[in-house]
Amino acid sequence: MSIFGEATLLEVLTHVSSFLILCSFLVRDMLWLRLLAIISSLVWIAAMVFGGQLIMASLIWNGVFISINIYQIAAIIRDNRAVEFTQEEREVYETLFRHFKPGEFLKILRVGEWRNAPSGDVLLTQGQRVPGVSLITEGESVVEIDGEKKVTI
């Protein structure tokens, strides 16, 4: 049958499953995307069972997709649990990274190194490879090109 006429339970559940996947593509939050994907897979499995058209390959793959999404949801919850920041870290988070989830910002902190540069310390040298990204949270920096002072930040 058609979606415009009498629809079988299999057709209705197939449309619901597909609509849920469509919704998962439209959300920006990864947790909601994964939840919608799980629900969609469960509805698709229900469609196969109630429609009497159980396809083993589809059942197995949807089980794999559900398992992966459950694992990823657990990782998202673990990464975004209550995070304790030092006062300096909290200030940087609230000023520059407030659009990040606390767990995402914590990952940035883990790959970086928090250090205080003494006055006069050279962070970059013209013509040399940039050793990393620096974020100046307090104080100022002078930019010189060919020995000439260009700007103070």
Salt bridges, closest charged atoms under 4 A:
ASP29 OD2 - LYS101 NZ 2.76
ASP79 OD1 - ARG78 NH2 3.38
ASP79 OD2 - LYS107 NZ 3.14
GLU94 OE2 - ARG90 NH1 3.51
ASP121 OD2 - ARG115 NH1 3.54
GLU148 OE2 - LYS150 NZ 3.65
